[in-house]
Amino acid sequence: MPKTTTLLLLTLLISTIALSQNNSNSQIGIGMGLQGKSCERIPNSTNLDFLNYLDTDGFIGNYAYIVLNGNFKIKQQSYLNLVVGLYSDLLPTKLNVSFSHIPWNIFGFGVSFLGYPEYINEITQFHWDNDEGMFGSTDSNYWQKRNYNVGFALGPEIKYNLNGLTIDLRVHAGFRWVNNFETRIAQKEIDGNYRRVYDYRVKRNFNPYIFPEFELRYRLFSIFNSKVGLKLRAACELSNRTLNYTRTTYEWTAQNKEDIEINLAKHKYSTLELDLGFFYEW
Amino acid sequence: MKKWLKALNIVVIIALIKIVQSCILFPNCECSDEVFYYSINSIEITNIDNSQTYPQFTEEDEMHKAAVAFNVLISDTTLTENYAYNKPLQSSIGFSTAQAWSCDCSMNYIPEPTIHSFNIYTNFDINDIIKAGDDVSNLFLAFDRNWSNGDLYYELNEIINLANITASEIPGILLRIFLKIPVDNSKAEFTIDITLSNGTKISQTTNTISIV
Protein backbone atom coordinates (compact mmCIF):
# COMPACT_ATOMS: atom_id res chain seq x y z
CA MET A 1 0.00 0.00 0.00
CA PRO A 2 2.67 2.62 0.90
CA LYS A 3 4.64 1.81 -2.29
CA THR A 4 1.59 2.17 -4.53
CA THR A 5 0.60 5.36 -2.78
CA THR A 6 4.09 6.79 -3.07
CA LEU A 7 4.20 5.99 -6.77
CA LEU A 8 0.82 7.63 -7.31
CA LEU A 9 1.92 10.67 -5.35
CA LEU A 10 5.16 11.00 -7.32
CA THR A 11 3.17 10.88 -10.55
CA LEU A 12 0.81 13.46 -9.09
CA LEU A 13 3.73 15.64 -7.98
CA ILE A 14 5.45 15.57 -11.37
CA SER A 15 2.24 16.32 -13.25
CA THR A 16 1.41 19.08 -10.77
CA ILE A 17 4.80 20.74 -11.23
CA ALA A 18 4.34 20.45 -14.99
CA LEU A 19 0.90 21.99 -14.79
CA SER A 20 1.83 24.72 -12.34
CA GLN A 21 5.07 25.91 -13.94
CA ASN A 22 3.41 28.89 -15.58
CA ASN A 23 1.77 29.97 -12.39
CA SER A 24 3.35 31.69 -9.44
CA ASN A 25 3.12 30.76 -5.77
CA SER A 26 4.13 27.12 -6.08
CA GLN A 27 6.52 25.91 -3.36
CA ILE A 28 8.62 22.93 -2.45
CA GLY A 29 10.39 22.50 0.89
CA ILE A 30 12.26 20.36 3.36
CA GLY A 31 12.25 20.22 7.14
CA MET A 32 11.95 18.11 10.26
CA GLY A 33 8.83 16.82 11.91
CA LEU A 34 7.69 15.10 15.06
CA GLN A 35 4.66 12.89 15.50
CA GLY A 36 3.20 12.09 18.88
CA LYS A 37 0.50 9.50 19.43
CA SER A 38 -1.91 8.83 22.20
CA CYS A 39 -4.33 5.93 22.53
CA GLU A 40 -6.59 5.36 25.50
CA ARG A 41 -5.79 2.13 27.36
CA ILE A 42 -8.90 0.16 28.23
CA PRO A 43 -8.47 -2.42 31.00
CA ASN A 44 -8.14 -5.87 29.50
CA SER A 45 -11.27 -7.95 29.50
CA THR A 46 -11.32 -11.64 28.63
CA ASN A 47 -10.59 -10.72 25.01
CA LEU A 48 -7.35 -9.39 23.63
CA ASP A 49 -7.56 -5.74 22.58
CA PHE A 50 -4.78 -4.98 20.08
CA LEU A 51 -5.05 -1.23 20.63
CA ASN A 52 -3.93 -1.65 24.25
CA TYR A 53 -0.57 -2.70 22.79
CA LEU A 54 -0.27 0.12 20.24
CA ASP A 55 3.15 1.76 20.23
CA THR A 56 2.39 5.27 21.54
CA ASP A 57 4.35 7.84 23.47
CA GLY A 58 1.77 10.50 24.29
CA PHE A 59 2.65 13.78 22.62
CA ILE A 60 6.38 13.68 23.34
CA GLY A 61 6.89 13.10 19.65
CA ASN A 62 8.97 9.96 19.64
CA TYR A 63 8.40 9.50 15.91
CA ALA A 64 10.74 11.97 14.23
CA TYR A 65 10.78 12.28 10.46
CA ILE A 66 12.29 14.25 7.62
CA VAL A 67 9.54 16.11 5.84
CA LEU A 68 9.43 16.94 2.14
CA ASN A 69 6.55 19.18 1.22
CA GLY A 70 5.02 20.99 -1.68
CA ASN A 71 2.29 23.54 -2.20
CA PHE A 72 1.26 23.82 -5.82
CA LYS A 73 -1.13 26.22 -7.43
CA ILE A 74 -2.92 24.07 -9.99
CA LYS A 75 -5.03 26.86 -11.39
CA GLN A 76 -6.73 29.97 -10.10
CA GLN A 77 -8.23 29.17 -6.66
CA SER A 78 -7.12 25.50 -6.70
CA TYR A 79 -4.14 24.14 -4.75
CA LEU A 80 -2.46 20.83 -4.07
CA ASN A 81 -0.61 20.32 -0.79
CA LEU A 82 1.78 17.44 -0.25
CA VAL A 83 3.54 16.38 2.94
CA VAL A 84 5.80 13.32 2.67
CA GLY A 85 7.49 12.10 5.84
CA LEU A 86 10.50 9.77 6.03
CA TYR A 87 10.98 8.01 9.35
CA SER A 88 14.26 6.40 10.42
CA ASP A 89 13.95 3.81 7.62
CA LEU A 90 14.09 6.73 5.15
CA LEU A 91 11.10 5.42 3.23
CA PRO A 92 8.41 7.89 2.22
CA THR A 93 5.71 6.17 4.26
CA LYS A 94 4.06 9.10 6.01
CA LEU A 95 1.78 10.95 3.63
CA ASN A 96 -0.64 13.84 3.79
CA VAL A 97 -2.17 15.03 0.56
CA SER A 98 -4.89 17.60 0.26
CA PHE A 99 -6.57 19.31 -2.64
CA SER A 100 -8.07 22.72 -1.90
CA HIS A 101 -10.48 24.89 -3.82
CA ILE A 102 -10.91 28.46 -2.50
CA PRO A 103 -13.71 30.09 -4.53
CA TRP A 104 -14.96 32.59 -1.94
CA ASN A 105 -12.23 35.11 -1.09
CA ILE A 106 -10.42 33.29 1.76
CA PHE A 107 -13.00 30.53 2.22
CA GLY A 108 -13.20 27.22 0.42
CA PHE A 109 -13.27 23.48 0.82
CA GLY A 110 -11.04 20.51 0.15
CA VAL A 111 -10.40 16.79 0.30
CA SER A 112 -7.47 15.06 1.96
CA PHE A 113 -5.72 11.73 2.34
CA LEU A 114 -3.53 10.57 5.19
CA GLY A 115 -1.34 7.51 5.48
CA TYR A 116 1.25 6.46 8.05
CA PRO A 117 2.57 3.27 9.66
CA GLU A 118 2.11 2.19 13.26
CA TYR A 119 3.37 -0.67 15.41
CA ILE A 120 1.57 -3.02 17.75
CA ASN A 121 3.95 -4.72 20.19
CA GLU A 122 3.99 -7.77 22.46
CA ILE A 123 0.33 -8.80 22.48
CA THR A 124 1.63 -12.09 23.93
CA GLN A 125 1.80 -10.29 27.28
CA PHE A 126 -2.02 -10.36 27.35
CA HIS A 127 -1.95 -14.15 27.24
CA TRP A 128 0.87 -14.44 29.78
CA ASP A 129 -1.15 -12.25 32.16
CA ASN A 130 -4.55 -13.84 31.61
CA ASP A 131 -4.17 -17.51 30.77
CA GLU A 132 -3.36 -19.11 34.10
CA GLY A 133 -1.63 -22.49 34.01
CA MET A 134 -0.48 -21.98 30.42
CA PHE A 135 2.69 -20.83 28.74
CA GLY A 136 1.25 -17.56 27.31
CA SER A 137 3.00 -18.16 24.00
CA THR A 138 5.26 -20.98 22.89
CA ASP A 139 7.10 -18.49 20.68
CA SER A 140 9.66 -16.61 22.73
CA ASN A 141 10.45 -14.10 19.96
CA TYR A 142 9.43 -10.45 20.34
CA TRP A 143 5.99 -9.98 18.80
CA GLN A 144 5.52 -6.91 16.59
CA LYS A 145 3.13 -6.07 13.77
CA ARG A 146 3.51 -3.08 11.47
CA ASN A 147 0.21 -1.74 10.15
CA TYR A 148 -0.59 1.05 7.78
CA ASN A 149 -3.18 3.69 8.59
CA VAL A 150 -5.20 5.20 5.77
CA GLY A 151 -7.83 7.94 5.90
CA PHE A 152 -9.90 10.00 3.49
CA ALA A 153 -11.60 13.21 4.59
CA LEU A 154 -13.18 16.42 3.34
CA GLY A 155 -14.17 19.74 4.88
CA PRO A 156 -13.96 23.53 4.94
CA GLU A 157 -10.76 25.53 4.49
CA ILE A 158 -9.42 29.03 4.93
CA LYS A 159 -6.53 30.47 2.93
CA TYR A 160 -5.24 33.85 3.98
CA ASN A 161 -2.47 35.84 2.26
CA LEU A 162 -0.92 39.05 3.54
CA ASN A 163 2.48 40.60 2.69
CA GLY A 164 4.42 37.35 2.23
CA LEU A 165 2.52 35.54 4.96
CA THR A 166 0.22 32.66 3.99
CA ILE A 167 -1.99 30.86 6.46
CA ASP A 168 -3.88 27.69 5.55
CA LEU A 169 -6.42 26.23 7.92
CA ARG A 170 -8.39 23.10 7.17
CA VAL A 171 -10.76 21.10 9.29
CA HIS A 172 -11.49 17.84 7.50
CA ALA A 173 -13.59 14.92 8.65
CA GLY A 174 -13.72 11.44 7.17
CA PHE A 175 -13.08 7.76 7.70
CA ARG A 176 -9.86 5.95 8.58
CA TRP A 177 -8.80 2.32 8.77
CA VAL A 178 -5.76 0.07 9.02
CA ASN A 179 -4.94 -2.87 6.78
CA ASN A 180 -6.42 -6.19 7.89
CA PHE A 181 -3.92 -8.62 9.38
CA GLU A 182 -3.69 -12.08 10.90
CA THR A 183 -1.64 -13.52 13.70
CA ARG A 184 -1.39 -16.81 15.60
CA ILE A 185 -0.65 -17.36 19.28
CA ALA A 186 0.16 -20.94 20.30
CA GLN A 187 0.01 -22.03 23.92
CA LYS A 188 0.80 -25.08 26.01
CA GLU A 189 -0.19 -26.11 29.48
CA ILE A 190 2.52 -25.92 32.14
CA ASP A 191 3.32 -29.50 33.28
CA GLY A 192 0.67 -30.78 30.90
CA ASN A 193 0.05 -31.93 27.32
CA TYR A 194 -2.88 -29.58 26.61
CA ARG A 195 -2.29 -27.27 23.65
CA ARG A 196 -4.34 -24.32 22.47
CA VAL A 197 -3.94 -22.04 19.46
CA TYR A 198 -5.58 -18.66 18.85
CA ASP A 199 -5.85 -17.44 15.27
CA TYR A 200 -6.72 -13.73 15.14
CA ARG A 201 -8.05 -12.24 11.91
CA VAL A 202 -8.31 -8.48 12.33
CA LYS A 203 -10.75 -6.83 9.96
CA ARG A 204 -10.51 -3.51 8.19
CA ASN A 205 -12.36 -1.39 10.76
CA PHE A 206 -13.66 1.93 9.43
CA ASN A 207 -13.65 4.64 12.10
CA PRO A 208 -14.56 8.33 11.75
CA TYR A 209 -11.87 10.94 12.35
CA ILE A 210 -11.37 14.70 12.38
CA PHE A 211 -8.20 16.20 10.97
CA PRO A 212 -7.56 19.90 11.74
CA GLU A 213 -4.44 21.16 9.97
CA PHE A 214 -2.71 24.52 10.21
CA GLU A 215 0.05 25.79 7.92
CA LEU A 216 1.97 29.01 8.13
CA ARG A 217 4.39 30.07 5.41
CA TYR A 218 6.41 33.26 5.61
CA ARG A 219 8.66 34.56 2.83
CA LEU A 220 12.06 35.52 4.26
CA PHE A 221 14.00 36.80 1.25
CA SER A 222 14.15 36.77 -2.56
CA ILE A 223 16.76 35.35 -4.94
CA PHE A 224 16.26 36.64 -8.49
CA ASN A 225 12.61 35.88 -9.19
CA SER A 226 12.33 33.16 -6.55
CA LYS A 227 11.69 33.37 -2.84
CA VAL A 228 12.81 31.42 0.22
CA GLY A 229 10.72 31.19 3.33
CA LEU A 230 9.91 29.42 6.56
CA LYS A 231 7.14 26.89 6.91
CA LEU A 232 5.42 25.73 10.06
CA ARG A 233 2.77 23.04 10.05
CA ALA A 234 0.69 21.58 12.85
CA ALA A 235 -1.93 18.90 12.43
CA CYS A 236 -3.78 16.51 14.64
CA GLU A 237 -5.96 13.51 14.11
CA LEU A 238 -8.80 12.82 16.50
CA SER A 239 -10.64 9.55 16.36
CA ASN A 240 -12.42 6.81 18.26
CA ARG A 241 -10.76 3.64 17.06
CA THR A 242 -11.37 -0.04 17.41
CA LEU A 243 -9.75 -3.19 16.00
CA ASN A 244 -12.46 -5.84 15.96
CA TYR A 245 -11.56 -9.33 14.85
CA THR A 246 -12.57 -12.94 14.37
CA ARG A 247 -10.85 -15.35 16.71
CA THR A 248 -10.56 -19.06 16.02
CA THR A 249 -9.62 -21.13 19.06
CA TYR A 250 -8.18 -24.60 18.48
CA GLU A 251 -7.88 -27.01 21.37
CA TRP A 252 -5.63 -30.07 21.07
CA THR A 253 -6.25 -30.67 17.32
CA ALA A 254 -7.05 -28.67 14.17
CA GLN A 255 -10.50 -30.27 14.03
CA ASN A 256 -11.53 -29.06 17.47
CA LYS A 257 -12.10 -25.36 16.78
CA GLU A 258 -14.48 -22.53 17.52
CA ASP A 259 -14.93 -19.16 15.74
CA ILE A 260 -16.00 -16.07 17.67
CA GLU A 261 -16.58 -12.52 16.43
CA ILE A 262 -15.09 -10.08 18.92
CA ASN A 263 -16.39 -6.51 19.02
CA LEU A 264 -14.43 -4.27 21.35
CA ALA A 265 -14.96 -0.88 22.98
CA LYS A 266 -13.64 2.16 21.08
CA HIS A 267 -10.44 3.85 22.18
CA LYS A 268 -9.93 7.60 22.18
CA TYR A 269 -7.06 8.04 19.75
CA SER A 270 -5.16 11.14 18.69
CA THR A 271 -1.97 12.15 16.95
CA LEU A 272 -0.19 15.46 16.86
CA GLU A 273 2.25 16.44 14.13
CA LEU A 274 4.59 19.43 14.19
CA ASP A 275 6.76 20.23 11.15
CA LEU A 276 9.23 23.04 10.69
CA GLY A 277 11.27 23.72 7.60
CA PHE A 278 12.13 25.94 4.68
CA PHE A 279 10.45 26.37 1.34
CA TYR A 280 11.51 27.57 -2.07
CA GLU A 281 8.89 29.45 -4.11
CA TRP A 282 8.92 30.18 -7.81
CA MET B 1 65.38 -20.67 -19.09
CA LYS B 2 62.74 -20.25 -21.81
CA LYS B 3 61.68 -23.89 -21.36
CA TRP B 4 61.20 -23.33 -17.62
CA LEU B 5 59.16 -20.22 -18.33
CA LYS B 6 56.94 -22.12 -20.78
CA ALA B 7 56.42 -24.92 -18.26
CA LEU B 8 55.57 -22.36 -15.57
CA ASN B 9 53.06 -20.69 -17.93
CA ILE B 10 51.38 -24.03 -18.60
CA VAL B 11 51.15 -24.78 -14.86
CA VAL B 12 49.69 -21.29 -14.17
CA ILE B 13 47.13 -21.63 -17.00
CA ILE B 14 46.05 -25.08 -15.76
CA ALA B 15 45.75 -23.72 -12.21
CA LEU B 16 43.63 -20.78 -13.42
CA ILE B 17 41.34 -23.08 -15.38
CA LYS B 18 40.93 -25.30 -12.31
CA ILE B 19 40.12 -22.29 -10.11
CA VAL B 20 37.42 -21.10 -12.55
CA GLN B 21 36.10 -24.63 -12.93
CA SER B 22 35.99 -25.04 -9.15
CA CYS B 23 33.88 -21.95 -8.61
CA ILE B 24 30.61 -23.61 -9.37
CA LEU B 25 27.73 -21.39 -8.29
CA PHE B 26 24.91 -23.86 -8.60
CA PRO B 27 25.97 -27.48 -8.64
CA ASN B 28 23.60 -29.80 -10.40
CA CYS B 29 21.37 -30.93 -7.58
CA GLU B 30 18.64 -33.03 -9.06
CA CYS B 31 17.48 -35.37 -6.35
CA SER B 32 15.98 -38.68 -7.28
CA ASP B 33 12.27 -39.35 -6.72
CA GLU B 34 12.98 -43.03 -6.29
CA VAL B 35 11.07 -44.57 -3.38
CA PHE B 36 12.61 -47.20 -1.12
CA TYR B 37 10.33 -49.61 0.72
CA TYR B 38 11.07 -50.96 4.15
CA SER B 39 9.36 -53.56 6.30
CA ILE B 40 8.54 -52.72 9.90
CA ASN B 41 10.01 -55.11 12.42
CA SER B 42 10.58 -53.00 15.53
CA ILE B 43 9.01 -50.52 17.95
CA GLU B 44 11.33 -48.45 20.13
CA ILE B 45 9.81 -46.34 22.90
CA THR B 46 11.57 -43.60 24.84
CA ASN B 47 10.19 -41.18 27.43
CA ILE B 48 9.39 -37.55 26.80
CA ASP B 49 9.45 -34.75 29.36
CA ASN B 50 6.59 -32.51 28.21
CA SER B 51 6.35 -30.32 31.28
CA GLN B 52 7.95 -27.34 29.52
CA THR B 53 7.11 -25.49 26.29
CA TYR B 54 8.51 -28.14 23.96
CA PRO B 55 8.86 -31.92 24.44
CA GLN B 56 12.32 -33.18 25.30
CA PHE B 57 13.73 -36.69 25.43
CA THR B 58 14.42 -37.94 28.92
CA GLU B 59 15.81 -41.07 30.50
CA GLU B 60 13.91 -40.38 33.72
CA ASP B 61 10.92 -42.68 34.37
CA GLU B 62 9.00 -39.88 36.03
CA MET B 63 6.27 -37.73 34.46
CA HIS B 64 3.71 -35.16 35.52
CA LYS B 65 0.20 -36.59 35.72
CA ALA B 66 -1.06 -34.43 32.81
CA ALA B 67 2.14 -34.67 30.76
CA VAL B 68 2.49 -38.37 29.98
CA ALA B 69 4.23 -38.64 26.62
CA PHE B 70 6.43 -41.02 24.64
CA ASN B 71 8.60 -41.07 21.59
CA VAL B 72 7.79 -44.04 19.34
CA LEU B 73 10.05 -45.18 16.49
CA ILE B 74 8.45 -47.82 14.27
CA SER B 75 11.16 -48.99 11.93
CA ASP B 76 13.06 -51.59 9.99
CA THR B 77 16.10 -52.28 12.17
CA THR B 78 17.99 -53.88 9.31
CA LEU B 79 18.04 -50.42 7.70
CA THR B 80 18.08 -48.07 10.71
CA GLU B 81 21.15 -49.80 12.19
CA ASN B 82 23.09 -49.10 9.02
CA TYR B 83 21.39 -45.82 8.22
CA ALA B 84 23.56 -43.01 6.92
CA TYR B 85 23.00 -40.06 4.67
CA ASN B 86 23.82 -41.06 1.15
CA LYS B 87 25.79 -38.06 0.05
CA PRO B 88 27.90 -38.23 -3.10
CA LEU B 89 31.63 -37.83 -2.56
CA GLN B 90 32.94 -34.56 -3.89
CA SER B 91 36.28 -35.45 -5.33
CA SER B 92 38.40 -33.23 -7.47
CA ILE B 93 42.02 -33.28 -8.52
CA GLY B 94 43.81 -30.09 -7.63
CA PHE B 95 41.20 -27.77 -6.14
CA SER B 96 38.05 -29.07 -4.48
CA THR B 97 34.79 -27.62 -5.74
CA ALA B 98 33.92 -24.35 -4.00
CA GLN B 99 30.28 -24.16 -3.06
CA ALA B 100 28.29 -22.47 -0.33
CA TRP B 101 25.90 -25.38 -0.02
CA SER B 102 25.78 -29.04 -0.84
CA CYS B 103 23.24 -31.35 -2.41
CA ASP B 104 21.51 -32.77 0.63
CA CYS B 105 19.35 -35.28 -1.17
CA SER B 106 17.38 -37.33 1.26
CA MET B 107 16.04 -40.81 0.59
CA ASN B 108 12.32 -41.46 0.25
CA TYR B 109 11.18 -44.32 2.47
CA ILE B 110 7.68 -45.76 2.57
CA PRO B 111 6.59 -48.74 4.74
CA GLU B 112 5.56 -51.92 2.94
CA PRO B 113 3.55 -53.61 4.38
CA THR B 114 1.76 -50.63 5.91
CA ILE B 115 0.34 -50.26 9.41
CA HIS B 116 -3.18 -51.66 9.53
CA SER B 117 -3.94 -50.92 13.17
CA PHE B 118 -2.18 -49.08 15.98
CA ASN B 119 -3.52 -49.71 19.46
CA ILE B 120 -2.40 -48.59 22.89
CA TYR B 121 -3.45 -50.44 26.05
CA THR B 122 -2.92 -49.28 29.60
CA ASN B 123 -1.29 -51.75 31.98
CA PHE B 124 -2.40 -49.84 35.10
CA ASP B 125 -5.65 -48.12 36.03
CA ILE B 126 -5.59 -44.51 34.80
CA ASN B 127 -8.55 -43.44 36.93
CA ASP B 128 -11.73 -44.94 38.36
CA ILE B 129 -13.23 -45.42 34.90
CA ILE B 130 -10.28 -46.42 32.73
CA LYS B 131 -8.92 -49.68 34.07
CA ALA B 132 -5.83 -51.80 33.35
CA GLY B 133 -6.17 -53.61 30.02
CA ASP B 134 -8.44 -50.98 28.45
CA ASP B 135 -7.74 -49.75 24.94
CA VAL B 136 -6.74 -46.09 25.35
CA SER B 137 -5.74 -45.39 21.73
CA ASN B 138 -8.36 -42.67 21.37
CA LEU B 139 -6.95 -40.90 24.45
CA PHE B 140 -3.60 -40.37 22.77
CA LEU B 141 -2.72 -37.64 20.27
CA ALA B 142 0.49 -37.28 18.30
CA PHE B 143 3.05 -35.11 16.59
CA ASP B 144 4.94 -36.42 13.60
CA ARG B 145 8.68 -36.09 13.07
CA ASN B 146 8.42 -32.67 11.39
CA TRP B 147 5.67 -31.10 13.52
CA SER B 148 3.76 -30.69 10.28
CA ASN B 149 0.49 -29.76 12.01
CA GLY B 150 1.89 -26.53 13.43
CA ASP B 151 1.35 -26.31 17.16
CA LEU B 152 -1.55 -28.74 17.23
CA TYR B 153 -1.70 -32.50 17.60
CA TYR B 154 -2.93 -35.09 15.12
CA GLU B 155 -5.45 -37.76 16.02
CA LEU B 156 -3.61 -41.07 16.25
CA ASN B 157 -5.44 -42.75 13.33
CA GLU B 158 -4.94 -39.61 11.21
CA ILE B 159 -1.18 -39.62 11.71
CA ILE B 160 -0.90 -43.37 11.06
CA ASN B 161 -2.83 -43.01 7.79
CA LEU B 162 -0.50 -40.16 6.80
CA ALA B 163 2.62 -42.12 7.75
CA ASN B 164 1.51 -45.06 5.60
CA ILE B 165 1.48 -42.97 2.43
CA THR B 166 3.99 -40.18 3.06
CA ALA B 167 7.62 -40.66 2.14
CA SER B 168 9.96 -40.30 5.08
CA GLU B 169 13.64 -39.35 5.13
CA ILE B 170 14.36 -42.26 7.47
CA PRO B 171 13.39 -45.94 7.13
CA GLY B 172 10.87 -45.63 9.92
CA ILE B 173 7.96 -43.70 11.38
CA LEU B 174 8.80 -41.39 14.24
CA LEU B 175 5.86 -40.37 16.42
CA ARG B 176 5.54 -38.46 19.64
CA ILE B 177 2.40 -39.55 21.46
CA PHE B 178 0.70 -37.59 24.24
CA LEU B 179 -1.99 -38.71 26.68
CA LYS B 180 -4.96 -36.32 26.71
CA ILE B 181 -6.16 -37.01 30.23
CA PRO B 182 -4.30 -36.82 33.55
CA VAL B 183 -3.27 -40.07 35.22
CA ASP B 184 -4.79 -40.37 38.70
CA ASN B 185 -2.71 -43.43 39.58
CA SER B 186 0.86 -43.25 40.97
CA LYS B 187 2.13 -45.45 38.13
CA ALA B 188 1.51 -45.69 34.41
CA GLU B 189 2.56 -48.18 31.76
CA PHE B 190 1.30 -48.76 28.26
CA THR B 191 1.61 -51.44 25.60
CA ILE B 192 1.61 -50.53 21.94
CA ASP B 193 0.28 -53.19 19.55
CA ILE B 194 0.75 -52.78 15.83
CA THR B 195 -0.81 -54.99 13.19
CA LEU B 196 0.67 -54.68 9.72
CA SER B 197 -1.29 -55.04 6.48
CA ASN B 198 0.21 -58.53 5.96
CA GLY B 199 -1.12 -59.63 9.38
CA THR B 200 2.18 -59.44 11.27
CA LYS B 201 1.82 -58.23 14.86
CA ILE B 202 4.49 -56.27 16.73
CA SER B 203 4.23 -55.18 20.34
CA GLN B 204 6.26 -53.10 22.77
CA THR B 205 5.70 -51.89 26.33
CA THR B 206 6.79 -48.58 27.81
CA ASN B 207 8.83 -48.33 30.97
CA THR B 208 6.82 -48.13 34.15
CA ILE B 209 6.37 -44.44 34.79
CA SER B 210 6.13 -42.85 38.23
CA ILE B 211 3.49 -40.14 38.23
CA VAL B 212 4.25 -36.93 40.15
Interface residues (C-beta under 8 A of the other chain):
Chain A: F135 T138 S140 R184 A186 K188 E189 I190 D191 G192 N193 Y194 R195 V197 Y250 W252 T253 A254 Q255
Chain B: N50 S51 T53 Y54 H64 A66 A67 V68 A69 L141 N149 G150 D151 L152 Y153 Y154 E155 F178 L179 K180 P182
